[in-house]
């Protein structure tokens, strides 16, 4: 007031205005940082093979941009009782409702409270084929409006391109999930990434809301996806799974989980069952893991294959801060580091030793980054967690008869209006290094070269089951049958073989079926074939060559008498009349009076080749380099070269 009065006296009725405020300084784009220097870990030098820095240095002021499609593919699927649908929406063209944003030197995967209809995988010709609420669109796929928003949301949804675990409608949330499958796949090395958990911007000491489940993890490059670019025919858990980082935010709640330990890591693989273990599902598969599920851990999980069982516990971290993970992986196992990195002398927070039978971890793998809502770990322990009162249950769920009546989504208690913008996994960078000295390559099995002339002629890849890249790895096909299968070290001269335990032989010879499938045979060409078999009791085993699709026509068959000693089954040559896709089939199911219940079978050296011994490309354990037939196993991306161990590496 004193300043204003003085001004009036000096200048009559003129009022002097204050100058406009200085504009706030805007962040300036920063130059891209220099590529990371080679690392030295345990005396070994590692050079950078691949990097994703999401636009450059963190907080460098970079504008919004799209994901790099040379590295990443979006994916939608329904797994783990999760409550979200994964979308296509990126911030450059969805500024107000994005689930993916590359900006300011980071990737953000944001969850939102909204329903989305994403089941579009069902093909159709008429509305009646789509069920209640469905419409057959012009694309000849069913679309829905079950969330009653007046439109079909299918174009908003990320694609579903798997062979199982299809997405479902009526989800309550959306989020983001990306994978590097078919684009960035490597075997072994050192992976490093920097990330920050959801709700990091809440005040220090704040207990975050329950229900978020972000993860950065890996699956085998042999995983089964529809129309995969490589021989992707293997289902989970034979793919192998490594969860380098998964964060169960509900464990930040001290009432529900006093020990905290919200930061987890885990690994899952398929395994020959040990004493006291059984099949997890009738006629299915036998997983094992470094978690309490399904078999209370494993000796491999503490670096001692022959020791006692061990379970990886969680870790306590400050979720408000950025943290850096290191994952060191070689032919013997792997180690995980958090913040105290190996190149700086840090010690691992967990160690895993790869036993003979864990061949899943001797093949290339790809990365997945996702931010789930709810589900098995987002609402950790929702299935019958012990309690004495509802205060010990997530989000006030009832405590009845000593058990929480939680559901996969009951723990989600986020105030979306106030904090929804913080429900995001943020990633600064991901880097993949490889040891300069390379890694040992698996020796190709003798059955790859049937006539011994030094060049591969076997159409079947991984014919001896010891290779680290599994190609057409055999699996069981159950139709009324049941049992287990795994790749094991038989302990004798045959080494790695496929083992099969028949629990229920079903009603037909094909009820338990082992197969190598998906190879093309040419009309008018003569082929020779054979396989080594051993069974725990005398058995007549049908072996066949059939179409790999309906009507499953058999073009060659042979009945082989097998017993407790290895037998080489050598059927006569055959010629196909039509160029098509075929499979090599071994039937271990019941046939009339012949019962296979309780039989164990061992399979090795599956061989199929032309009688002219045409050279077949062989890339065992390789992603690049010579294929043995005058071609190449694959080309390397710009800036990398093919190392002498058969994978693309940074130039020296």
DOKELO-836917 format. One record per residue (C-alpha): x, y, z. Coordinates in steps of 0.05 Angstrom, whole numbers, padded with zeros to 5 digits, always signed. Example, Ala and Ser with C-alpha at 12.3 -4.5 7.8 and 13.67 -1.06 7.14 Angstrom:
2
+00246-00090+00156;+00273-00021+00143;
This chain:
652
+00000+00000+00000;+00057+00049+00016;+00088+00037-00053;+00022+00049-00088;+00010+00115-00052;+00078+00141-00069;+00066+00126-00142;+00001+00165-00144;+00032+00226-00113;+00089+00228-00162;+00050+00216-00225;-00021+00239-00216;-00069+00185-00238;-00016+00143-00273;-00003+00075-00241;+00064+00043-00254;+00055-00032-00271;+00105-00085-00249;+00143-00118-00306;+00117-00187-00327;+00151-00245-00292;+00211-00277-00325;+00190-00341-00362;+00210-00405-00326;+00271-00438-00356;+00253-00497-00400;+00293-00561-00397;+00340-00565-00456;+00351-00629-00495;+00416-00662-00475;+00463-00696-00524;+00460-00771-00523;+00510-00799-00473;+00570-00837-00496;+00559-00913-00502;+00575-00947-00436;+00647-00968-00430;+00664-01042-00426;+00655-01072-00357;+00702-01117-00318;+00666-01169-00277;+00704-01224-00239;+00765-01207-00281;+00728-01216-00347;+00715-01159-00396;+00643-01148-00420;+00624-01104-00479;+00557-01073-00495;+00516-01114-00545;+00449-01077-00543;+00420-01017-00508;+00353-00982-00501;+00359-00914-00466;+00289-00889-00482;+00311-00825-00515;+00376-00811-00478;+00397-00786-00410;+00345-00786-00355;+00311-00719-00345;+00343-00691-00407;+00280-00656-00430;+00267-00703-00489;+00198-00694-00520;+00146-00749-00523;+00161-00804-00574;+00136-00872-00594;+00166-00938-00573;+00223-00965-00616;+00189-01019-00656;+00256-01048-00676;+00262-01070-00604;+00192-01076-00575;+00124-01107-00590;+00061-01093-00548;+00024-01154-00523;-00044-01168-00491;-00062-01233-00455;-00098-01259-00394;-00054-01292-00341;-00043-01297-00266;-00114-01272-00249;-00091-01202-00267;-00143-01147-00271;-00118-01105-00329;-00122-01103-00404;-00059-01083-00441;-00071-01029-00494;-00038-00997-00555;-00043-00926-00528;+00021-00885-00530;+00028-00813-00506;+00044-00779-00573;-00025-00795-00601;-00063-00808-00536;-00040-00749-00493;-00095-00757-00441;-00104-00833-00434;-00037-00865-00451;-00010-00929-00421;+00060-00922-00453;+00102-00859-00455;+00174-00849-00477;+00191-00779-00451;+00246-00742-00414;+00294-00800-00421;+00250-00854-00392;+00195-00904-00408;+00132-00901-00365;+00081-00958-00364;+00019-00928-00330;-00041-00965-00303;-00110-00932-00307;-00177-00947-00275;-00222-00961-00335;-00254-01021-00367;-00237-01042-00438;-00264-01098-00482;-00206-01135-00513;-00229-01203-00536;-00221-01197-00612;-00185-01262-00627;-00247-01303-00645;-00259-01306-00720;-00331-01304-00745;-00377-01298-00805;-00441-01278-00767;-00461-01242-00703;-00492-01306-00675;-00422-01337-00671;-00398-01284-00622;-00445-01298-00564;-00481-01248-00520;-00461-01176-00532;-00416-01194-00591;-00417-01168-00662;-00381-01198-00722;-00343-01138-00750;-00323-01127-00822;-00255-01154-00804;-00289-01222-00791;-00270-01220-00718;-00318-01215-00659;-00320-01148-00623;-00357-01130-00560;-00384-01072-00519;-00392-01106-00452;-00369-01044-00415;-00427-01006-00446;-00387-00946-00469;-00422-00944-00536;-00363-00967-00578;-00321-01028-00592;-00253-01020-00558;-00215-01073-00597;-00171-01024-00634;-00148-00995-00567;-00123-01063-00545;-00053-01091-00555;-00052-01152-00601;-00060-01222-00574;-00013-01267-00614;-00004-01326-00569;-00032-01396-00572;-00061-01394-00502;-00080-01347-00446;-00125-01303-00488;-00146-01235-00459;-00215-01229-00429;-00268-01175-00427;-00295-01136-00368;-00227-01118-00338;-00227-01059-00290;-00160-01029-00309;-00113-01016-00368;-00038-01017-00369;+00023-01030-00413;+00065-01092-00431;+00122-01097-00482;+00168-01153-00503;+00230-01160-00546;+00210-01229-00574;+00236-01241-00645;+00273-01174-00641;+00324-01174-00584;+00342-01245-00562;+00409-01266-00534;+00441-01323-00497;+00480-01308-00433;+00512-01241-00415;+00502-01186-00365;+00436-01147-00365;+00431-01081-00328;+00371-01035-00320;+00350-00976-00277;+00277-00970-00255;+00231-00937-00205;+00168-00968-00175;+00096-00942-00177;+00076-00886-00129;+00150-00866-00121;+00128-00793-00116;+00088-00803-00053;+00121-00771+00009;+00176-00810+00042;+00150-00860+00093;+00082-00865+00060;+00052-00935+00055;+00032-00939-00018;-00036-00966-00040;-00042-01041-00050;-00047-01077-00116;+00008-01059-00166;+00053-01114-00193;+00107-01088-00242;+00160-01135-00269;+00221-01138-00315;+00233-01210-00335;+00252-01261-00389;+00225-01320-00427;+00259-01370-00473;+00263-01350-00546;+00234-01419-00563;+00167-01399-00532;+00106-01417-00573;+00075-01358-00609;+00031-01361-00670;+00069-01352-00735;+00135-01340-00699;+00195-01321-00741;+00237-01378-00711;+00219-01449-00691;+00176-01425-00633;+00138-01487-00613;+00151-01495-00539;+00102-01480-00484;+00114-01454-00414;+00149-01475-00369;+00195-01510-00418;+00213-01441-00444;+00244-01424-00377;+00226-01361-00340;+00271-01312-00303;+00239-01257-00262;+00297-01209-00252;+00252-01158-00218;+00181-01165-00195;+00151-01118-00143;+00092-01137-00100;+00071-01069-00074;+00021-01098-00024;+00081-01122+00016;+00098-01049+00031;+00037-01051+00078;+00066-01063+00148;-00001-01087+00175;-00007-01142+00123;+00067-01158+00114;+00111-01133+00172;+00175-01160+00140;+00163-01117+00077;+00207-01157+00027;+00167-01128-00030;+00222-01136-00082;+00223-01206-00109;+00260-01247-00160;+00246-01317-00184;+00260-01370-00236;+00218-01426-00264;+00235-01486-00307;+00210-01554-00325;+00241-01611-00287;+00245-01685-00277;+00207-01694-00211;+00247-01707-00149;+00225-01753-00092;+00162-01726-00060;+00142-01684-00120;+00085-01699-00167;+00052-01670-00228;+00021-01602-00216;-00037-01617-00262;-00068-01681-00289;-00035-01700-00354;+00006-01638-00357;+00073-01610-00337;+00121-01609-00279;+00147-01541-00262;+00197-01523-00209;+00217-01455-00183;+00256-01415-00132;+00191-01397-00098;+00150-01437-00048;+00104-01454-00107;+00100-01509-00129;+00151-01553-00093;+00179-01510-00037;+00240-01485-00074;+00299-01524-00100;+00372-01537-00086;+00391-01499-00150;+00365-01434-00120;+00423-01421-00073;+00480-01439-00120;+00488-01510-00095;+00456-01560-00141;+00467-01618-00094;+00449-01584-00029;+00385-01574+00010;+00324-01539-00019;+00326-01463-00018;+00274-01410-00031;+00291-01340-00054;+00262-01291-00005;+00242-01220-00023;+00282-01158-00009;+00266-01091+00024;+00280-01029-00018;+00260-00956-00016;+00206-00954-00070;+00212-00878-00076;+00282-00883-00105;+00311-00904-00172;+00347-00971-00165;+00394-01009-00212;+00391-01084-00224;+00446-01127-00252;+00435-01198-00279;+00497-01240-00293;+00482-01303-00333;+00528-01357-00361;+00530-01431-00374;+00534-01447-00299;+00477-01405-00274;+00463-01333-00257;+00467-01280-00203;+00423-01219-00188;+00448-01153-00160;+00410-01092-00134;+00447-01025-00133;+00513-01057-00111;+00534-01079-00181;+00587-01131-00197;+00631-01085-00237;+00637-01043-00174;+00653-01103-00129;+00581-01112-00106;+00556-01179-00080;+00495-01215-00109;+00430-01215-00071;+00413-01283-00102;+00449-01339-00139;+00422-01396-00182;+00461-01455-00207;+00437-01489-00271;+00433-01563-00260;+00442-01614-00316;+00368-01617-00332;+00354-01542-00332;+00369-01536-00407;+00318-01480-00411;+00372-01432-00387;+00423-01451-00440;+00384-01419-00498;+00370-01348-00520;+00317-01309-00482;+00279-01244-00492;+00256-01188-00446;+00187-01169-00421;+00169-01104-00384;+00099-01098-00356;+00058-01064-00301;+00003-01110-00277;-00055-01093-00231;-00079-01143-00179;-00070-01217-00195;-00033-01271-00158;+00024-01227-00133;-00008-01158-00140;-00056-01184-00086;-00004-01232-00057;-00033-01288-00017;-00105-01274-00038;-00121-01348-00041;-00134-01366+00032;-00083-01324+00071;-00084-01338+00146;-00115-01285+00191;-00146-01273+00259;-00184-01210+00239;-00204-01172+00177;-00151-01120+00194;-00100-01171+00170;-00134-01178+00103;-00125-01133+00042;-00173-01075+00034;-00216-01098+00092;-00234-01166+00062;-00270-01211+00111;-00232-01260+00156;-00273-01324+00161;-00251-01388+00195;-00180-01362+00199;-00173-01346+00125;-00178-01280+00087;-00234-01279+00037;-00193-01239-00013;-00197-01243-00088;-00146-01227-00143;-00173-01156-00146;-00198-01143-00075;-00133-01113-00051;-00131-01057-00103;-00147-00994-00062;-00116-00938-00104;-00145-00868-00101;-00143-00860-00176;-00166-00788-00176;-00111-00766-00129;-00055-00814-00146;-00071-00848-00212;-00016-00809-00247;+00035-00844-00202;+00012-00916-00217;+00069-00928-00265;+00132-00968-00274;+00188-00922-00298;+00250-00948-00334;+00312-00906-00348;+00351-00955-00391;+00363-01029-00407;+00431-01054-00428;+00457-01123-00449;+00531-01138-00447;+00569-01201-00467;+00635-01230-00445;+00689-01211-00494;+00719-01282-00491;+00651-01310-00512;+00615-01372-00487;+00622-01445-00502;+00578-01470-00558;+00541-01535-00551;+00569-01591-00593;+00519-01614-00646;+00494-01685-00635;+00521-01738-00683;+00450-01748-00710;+00454-01681-00745;+00502-01714-00794;+00470-01780-00811;+00520-01804-00864;+00582-01777-00829;+00606-01734-00887;+00616-01673-00842;+00555-01634-00863;+00487-01634-00828;+00432-01671-00865;+00379-01681-00811;+00314-01643-00821;+00300-01648-00746;+00336-01596-00704;+00359-01614-00634;+00356-01687-00654;+00397-01708-00594;+00366-01660-00543;+00432-01633-00517;+00434-01569-00556;+00423-01504-00520;+00376-01474-00571;+00320-01524-00571;+00286-01513-00639;+00232-01565-00649;+00236-01590-00578;+00189-01649-00568;+00129-01644-00523;+00073-01690-00502;+00005-01688-00534;-00048-01714-00487;-00117-01735-00510;-00146-01777-00455;-00076-01792-00430;-00031-01762-00378;+00040-01760-00353;+00104-01719-00352;+00161-01705-00399;+00228-01670-00393;+00297-01666-00425;+00344-01702-00376;+00415-01728-00373;+00403-01803-00378;+00471-01816-00347;+00496-01864-00399;+00528-01858-00468;+00466-01824-00495;+00473-01763-00449;+00413-01716-00456;+00350-01751-00479;+00275-01739-00475;+00244-01775-00416;+00170-01791-00414;+00130-01819-00355;+00062-01845-00376;+00013-01839-00318;-00049-01854-00359;-00044-01885-00428;-00114-01863-00446;-00155-01902-00496;-00115-01897-00561;-00042-01905-00582;-00039-01830-00596;-00068-01812-00527;+00004-01800-00505;+00043-01775-00564;+00114-01749-00571;+00127-01710-00634;+00174-01666-00674;+00132-01625-00720;+00127-01569-00770;+00178-01591-00823;+00163-01589-00898;+00170-01651-00940;+00171-01650-01016;+00127-01691-01062;+00164-01747-01099;+00224-01744-01052;+00248-01806-01016;+00264-01799-00941;+00298-01843-00890;+00283-01840-00815;+00301-01872-00749;+00299-01861-00674;+00331-01892-00612;+00282-01916-00559;+00285-01949-00490;+00226-01966-00444;+00220-01991-00372;+00182-02052-00397;+00176-02089-00463;+00130-02051-00510;+00113-02048-00584;+00118-01973-00601;+00085-01944-00664;+00127-01891-00699;+00095-01850-00756;+00103-01794-00805;+00036-01757-00810;+00009-01691-00834;+00019-01637-00781;-00052-01613-00790;-00121-01641-00804;-00136-01694-00829;-00071-01719-00796;-00061-01769-00853;-00007-01821-00839;+00043-01827-00896;+00091-01877-00864;+00087-01922-00802;+00128-01975-00767;+00120-02016-00703;+00184-02021-00663;+00194-02073-00608;+00229-02036-00550;+00253-02058-00482;+00300-02038-00425;+00361-02034-00471;+00369-01979-00524;+00340-02000-00591;+00350-01964-00658;+00283-01965-00695;+00300-01962-00770;+00237-01962-00813;+00244-01969-00889;+00247-01905-00930;+00183-01871-00952;+00160-01822-01006;+00106-01770-00997;+00057-01755-01053;+00042-01683-01033;+00087-01625-01012;+00062-01606-00943;+00080-01597-00869;+00090-01662-00831;+00108-01689-00762;+00150-01746-00735;+00105-01781-00684;+00119-01833-00629;+00056-01862-00596;+00060-01884-00524;-00014-01891-00507;-00056-01952-00493;-00076-01997-00551;-00125-02054-00537;-00094-02103-00489;-00028-02066-00490;-00026-02019-00430;+00026-01965-00421;+00004-01939-00353;+00066-01931-00310;+00115-01940-00369;+00176-01894-00373;+00205-01882-00442;+00270-01851-00465;+00280-01821-00535;+00343-01799-00571;+00373-01789-00640;+00311-01773-00680;+00333-01772-00753;+00296-01753-00817;+00332-01738-00882;+00328-01748-00957;+00360-01811-00983;+00404-01764-01024;+00429-01734-00959;+00414-01662-00976;+00451-01612-00933;+00405-01583-00878;+00424-01516-00847;+00449-01525-00775;+00452-01468-00726;+00458-01504-00660;+00471-01453-00605;+00479-01397-00656;+00440-01336-00678;+00489-01315-00732;+00547-01342-00773;+00557-01401-00820;+00500-01452-00821;+00542-01508-00849;+00507-01508-00917;+00535-01446-00948;+00486-01398-00915;+00481-01359-00851;+00443-01370-00786;+00421-01298-00784;+00444-01226-00794;+00467-01180-00739;+00437-01111-00726;+00475-01049-00746;+00532-01034-00698;+00544-01107-00678;+00583-01163-00709;+00579-01239-00706;+00624-01266-00652;+00661-01331-00661;+00613-01363-00611;+00554-01351-00658;+00519-01290-00629;+00518-01216-00646;+00565-01175-00602;+00593-01105-00599;+00655-01096-00643;+00721-01095-00606;
